[in-house]
Amino acid sequence: MYTEVTTKYPILLVHGLFGFERVGEFAMFHGIVQALEKAGCRVHVPAVSGVHDNETRGEQLLDQIERFLKRTGYLKINLIGHSQGALTSRYAAAVRPDWVASVTSVSGPNHGSEVADRVRRAFSPGEMPERLASRLTLGFAHFLALLGGNPELPQDPLLALDALTTEGVARFNSAYPQGLPLEWGGEGAERVDGVHYYSWSGCIQHPLISEGRNAFDPLHLALRSYTLLFEREAAFNDGLVGRYSSHLGKVIRSDYPMDHVDTINQTAGIVRKSIDPVKLYVDHAQLLFRKGL
């Protein structure tokens, strides 16, 4: 049973790379939409390209925010973005701060992903491996978009990859710095241009035996193997994003015992017994409520 709370403004959950609202009975934000609605919040999951750059996804999000506000009569919305969804949300808030009450980054690569850096370095631009990987990724993205009911959305895997590298995010941050910490590992401003900024994320725990049921989740095992790709944040990361790279605005916490997809309650709720990702979203809605958002 979660605390009942009704935020002033609706909550839009923005998915990241390869994301979607649902495919059949499989929802990207597993159990989270239902819990927030049961707590009293109005929740919507917008459809944006699963594979594209931050600005393109951000423009798609802005289009949907505008339609949502016109349809519902609300003046603003709260954005909660997972992974690349955090960058998508940051873009929307920077361009139209009058539409956005808050941006919350969940496991967001706000300073880039070291995994994306390593993957990008593995492919020489224009060479066969890059073209082959691009075709395979593009096909998978279109397949997910078709299953999710949004086959018309454009997909571009190379632009998506470049947008998530440390260099790519640095360029993005120079144009949209709202809420960024002034120093590595610090916090950013909680309120910029009328928009409140928050972030939270997790770190993979060691040893594996500490993971409980998570130790049997193939996706967790894959993410655990990706920790070997990290250099700067080798000791503290969620398998795709480093702890300090996730910082934005007021940092709620950046070392929850969760991997990158645990923070959206995946795979299908297989997470450590010591943490309830769904409750974290409801608790955050309560924070937004206390802030008058």
N, C-alpha and C positions, 0 to 999 in steps of 0.2 A: 504494500500500500504506500503510495507516494503522497506527499503534501499537496493539498489542493491550492492552486495558484492560477490566477488569470492575469496575464500581462496586458498592459494597456494597448500595445500594438501586436499584430500577428507575428508569428515566427515563420520565417522561410528557411528551410534546411537546404543548403546548396552542396551538392555532391562534388567529388573531385574527379581525378583521372579515371576513365572507364566507368564512370558512375551513371546511375539511372534512378528513377523513382522506384519502380518495381518491374520484375519480369515474372509474370504469372503470380505465384504466391510468394515469390522471393522479393523482399523489400530491401533496398540498400541500407536505410536507417532502420535496422531490425528492431522492432518493438518500440522504437523511440517516438514515432508519430502518434501511435495509439496512447502511449503513456502521457505525452504532453497534452493530447486532447482530453484524456480522462481527467487530468489535473485542472482543466479549464481553459487551456490555451487554444487559440485558433492557429492551425499549422498548415503549411503548404510546401510542397516540394517542387520547385520549378524545374523545367526541362532545359538543360543546356548541353552543348556538345560534350560528349564523353572524352574526346581527344582533340584539343585545339589550344591556342594560346590564351593567355589571361584576358587580353583586351577583347578578343572575339567573344569569349564566354561572358565577359562582363557586359558587353553590349546586349547579348541575348538576355541576360538577367535583367538589365534595365528595361528592356521591352516588356518582360513579363511582370516586373514590379509595377510599371505604369498601368498595364491592363488590370492587374490585381487591385490596385488602389481605386481605379475608376469603377470596377465591378463591385467592390465591397464598401466603398465610402470611407475607408480608413485614410489617415493623412500620412502615416509612416509605417515602416515595418522594421522588425528585428531580423538581422541576417546572422545565421550560424553556418559557417562554411567548414567542411571537412577537407583536409588536404589541399588540393588545388582550389577547392571551393572557397578557401579563405582568401586567396588572391583574387578570385572572381568577385567576391563580396567586397573586398577592399577597393577594387576598381569602381564598382557601382557606387559605393559610399563617397569616394573621392569626386566622382563626376556629378552625382546628384545627392549631396548631403541633406538636402531638404526632404528627401524621400526616406532616409534611413535614420532610425533611432539608435541602433547599435550594430556593431560588427563583432562577432565572436569567432575567433580562429580556433579550430579543433585540429590538432596535429598538422597545422599549416606550415608549409616550407617558406616562411616569411623572409628567410635569408638564403633560400635555395636548398637543394637536396644533394648531398654528396654522392648518393647512388646515381642520380641523374647525371652528375659530372662524370662518373666512371663509365656509365653506359654511353654517354656522348663521345668520350675519348676512344671508346672501343670501335667506333665507326668513323671511317674517313669520309668526309663530305663528298657525296656524288659517286662513291665507289659501290660495287655490287652488294657488300654486306648491308650498307645503309639502305639501298634501294629495296633489297629483299625484306629487311626488317620493317621498313616503312609499309610495304605492300601487305605483309602479314598482319601488322598492327592495324592498318586501315581496314582490312577485311573484318577483323575481330570487332573493331569499333562500330562498323556499319551493321554487323550482326547484332550487337547489343542494342543499337539504336532501333533496329527493326523490331526486335523482341519487346523493347520498351515502348513501342508505339510512336517513335519520333524519327522515322527514316529520313526526313527532310533536313535534319540538322547536318551542317558541314562537319567534316572530320579531317584533321591534319596531324598525324603523329609526330612528324619532325618538328613542326612548330610547337607542339605540346612539350616535347622533350627539351627543346631549347629554352622554353619559357620556365622550366623547372630547375635548370642548372643554376649554380651560384652566380655565374656571369649574367644569365638571363634575368634572374630575379633582381640582381643589382641594378640592371637597367630599368626594370619595372619600379623598383623602390625609389630611384632618382626622380621618377615622374609622379609617383604616388606614395609619399613618405608618411602619410598620416598614421599615427599610432606607433611608429617604429621606435625602438629603444635608441638612445644616443650612444650607448656603449654596449659591447658584446656581453650578453648574459644579463643585461639589465631590463628594466621595464620602460615602456613608452608612455606617452600622455594618455590618460584615461578618457579625455574628452577633447576632440578636435573638430572644429567647424560644426559644433552641435551634435556630433556623432560620438557615442561611447564605444571604446575599443577594449576587448578582453581576449584572453587566450588561455587555453589549457591543452595539455598533451601528456603522453606517457613515455616510459622507457622500458625496454625489454629487461627482464630480471635474469640474474644468473645465480646459481646454475639452473639448468633446464628443469630439474626436479621441483623447483620452487613454483613452477607454472601451473601445477595442478592439472585440471582437464585441458588447459591450453596446450600442454605438452603433446597432446594427441591430435591437435589441429594442424593439418598439412600446410595451411596458409601461414600459421604462426611459425612453423619450422622453416618455411621459405624465408620469411622476414628475419628470423634469427640468423640465417645464413648470410643475409645481406649486411648484417652488422660488420662483417669482415671487410666490406668495401669502404668503411668509414676511416678517416684519418684524423681530422680535427676533433670530431666528437665520437671517437671510437668507443669510449666507455659509457656514454649516455645518449642513446638514440632509440627510436621505435622500429628500426628496420628500414625506414625510408627517410626519416627526418630526424635531425639532431635536436637534442633538448633545447639548446639556446637558439637554434635556428627557428624554433617555433614561437619565440617570444613576440608578442604584440600587445600594445596597450597595457592594461592592468593584467598581470599574470596571476591567474587563479592558482595554478600549480602546473609544473612541467615535468614532473617525475612520477605520475601515477603508474602503478604496476600494470601497464598495458602496452601492447604493440600498436602498430599503425592502424590496423582495422578493428582492434578491440574497442577503439574509441567510437566506432559506429555499431558496436555490439555484434561484430562478425567474428568468426564464421558462424552465423545463425545462433548467436548467444553462447558459443563455447569460449568462455573467458575464465580468468581466475576467480575462485570463490570469494576472495578477499575484496573484490571490487565489483560494483554494479554500474556499468556504463550508462544504462538507461536512467538511473537515479541522478547521475551527474547532470544530465540534460534538464531534468525536472528541478534539481537544485539551482541550476543556472537560470532557469525561468523565474524562480523565486527571487534570485538576485536582481534580475531585470525588473521584476515587479516592485521590489523595494526601492529601486532607482527611479520609479515612476515611468518605466518604459514598457 
